[in-house]
């Protein structure tokens, strides 16, 4: 009898573990898009940006870079248009990438002008993402990594060479 009760307890705990493992995903729809970020300067930094749709329509934006280090925080912006367009306004500000871990995570519900944006709108947007070396000073114009996102991806250069436009300075 003790073996049967022990077996039931073991099965019960396995089911409980499985339920706990999936509870973190209940906030997400399963829609996810990943874009490549390439080096934008002499710094050897590249990575990905992952857009994950939440059940409320918002987007979790995860930037993961390799080649960053130290305590520096690298600003992350979404700009409208192709990555090569100079002087593009900031469309959305994201949490900075911390150099020592190389990642940033932002739940994006609104853009810079405070209008709402959904995952579906974001993945359809003609836009790009840029990660800057610094927030201020001369280093703010240095792009560590970047890439087109949304519908701008289909406009990528057929030559394989990516040109990075300098962002609009405030």
C-alpha positions in Angstrom: 0.0 0.0 0.0 2.9 2.4 0.8 4.3 1.8 -2.7 1.0 2.8 -4.3 0.7 6.0 -2.2 4.3 6.9 -3.0 3.7 6.3 -6.7 0.6 8.5 -6.6 2.6 11.2 -4.8 5.4 11.0 -7.3 3.0 11.3 -10.3 1.2 14.2 -8.5 4.4 16.1 -8.0 5.5 15.6 -11.7 2.1 17.0 -12.9 2.5 19.9 -10.5 6.0 20.7 -11.8 4.7 20.6 -15.4 1.9 23.0 -14.6 4.4 25.4 -12.9 6.8 25.3 -15.8 4.1 26.5 -18.3 2.6 29.2 -16.1 5.2 31.7 -17.3 4.1 31.2 -20.9 0.4 31.8 -20.1 1.0 35.5 -20.7 2.2 34.9 -24.2 0.4 33.9 -27.4 3.2 32.0 -28.9 3.8 34.5 -31.7 7.5 35.4 -31.8 9.7 37.1 -34.4 13.5 37.2 -34.3 15.7 39.7 -36.2 19.4 39.8 -36.6 21.5 42.7 -35.4 24.8 43.3 -37.1 27.8 45.3 -36.1 27.4 49.0 -36.9 30.9 50.3 -36.3 34.4 49.1 -35.5 33.1 47.4 -32.4 32.7 43.7 -32.7 29.1 43.6 -31.4 26.2 41.7 -32.9 23.2 39.8 -31.8 19.4 39.4 -32.1 16.2 41.2 -31.1 13.2 39.0 -30.3 9.7 40.3 -30.3 7.2 38.2 -28.3 3.5 38.8 -28.3 1.7 38.9 -25.0 -2.0 37.9 -24.6 -2.9 41.6 -24.1 -1.4 42.5 -27.5 1.7 44.2 -26.1 5.2 43.1 -27.0 8.2 41.9 -25.0 11.3 43.1 -26.8 14.5 41.2 -25.9 17.8 42.4 -27.2 20.7 40.0 -26.8 24.2 41.1 -27.9 27.6 39.4 -27.9 30.7 41.5 -27.6 29.6 44.0 -24.8 31.3 44.2 -21.5 31.6 46.3 -18.3 29.0 48.4 -16.6 28.2 50.7 -19.6 24.5 51.0 -20.5 23.9 51.1 -24.3 20.7 52.9 -25.4 18.3 51.0 -27.6 16.0 52.8 -30.0 13.5 51.9 -32.7 13.5 54.3 -35.6 11.1 54.5 -38.6 12.5 53.5 -41.9 15.4 51.6 -43.2 18.6 51.4 -41.0 20.5 53.3 -43.7 18.3 56.4 -43.4 20.2 59.3 -41.8 18.5 61.6 -39.2 15.6 59.2 -38.3 13.6 60.3 -35.3 13.3 57.9 -32.3 10.1 56.0 -32.6 10.4 54.1 -29.3 12.9 54.0 -26.5 13.7 50.7 -25.0 15.6 49.7 -21.9 19.3 49.9 -22.4 21.6 46.9 -22.9 23.9 46.5 -19.9 27.4 45.7 -21.1 28.2 43.0 -18.6 25.2 40.8 -19.5 24.6 42.0 -23.1 20.8 42.0 -22.8 17.8 44.3 -22.5 14.2 43.4 -21.9 11.3 45.9 -22.4 7.6 45.4 -22.4 6.5 47.8 -25.2 3.0 49.1 -25.0 3.5 52.8 -26.2 5.9 54.5 -28.5 7.7 57.9 -28.0 4.6 60.0 -28.8 2.6 58.0 -26.2 0.4 56.3 -28.8 -0.3 52.6 -28.2 1.4 49.9 -30.3 0.6 46.2 -30.5 2.8 43.2 -31.5 1.0 43.0 -34.8 1.6 46.7 -35.6 5.3 46.4 -34.6 6.0 43.4 -36.8 4.4 45.2 -39.7 6.2 48.5 -39.1 8.8 49.8 -41.6 11.5 50.3 -38.9 14.9 49.5 -37.6 16.6 49.1 -34.3 19.9 50.6 -33.2 22.0 50.0 -30.1 24.2 53.0 -29.4 27.6 53.1 -27.6 26.4 55.8 -25.2 23.5 58.1 -24.4 25.4 61.4 -24.5 28.6 62.9 -25.8 30.4 62.0 -29.1 29.8 58.3 -28.5 26.0 58.7 -28.8 26.4 58.7 -32.6 28.3 55.4 -32.6 26.0 52.4 -33.4 27.2 49.2 -31.8 24.7 47.0 -33.6 21.5 47.4 -35.5 19.2 46.0 -38.1 15.9 46.4 -39.9 12.7 45.0 -38.3 9.2 44.6 -39.5 8.5 45.3 -43.1 11.9 47.0 -43.5 13.5 43.5 -43.5 12.3 42.9 -47.0 14.1 46.0 -48.2 17.5 44.7 -47.1 20.4 45.3 -49.5 20.9 42.5 -52.0 24.7 43.1 -51.8 24.8 41.9 -48.2 26.4 45.1 -47.1 24.5 47.2 -44.5 24.9 50.9 -44.2 24.0 52.6 -40.9 22.5 56.1 -41.0 23.4 58.4 -38.1 20.5 59.1 -35.8 19.0 62.5 -35.4 20.8 64.4 -32.6 18.6 66.3 -30.1 
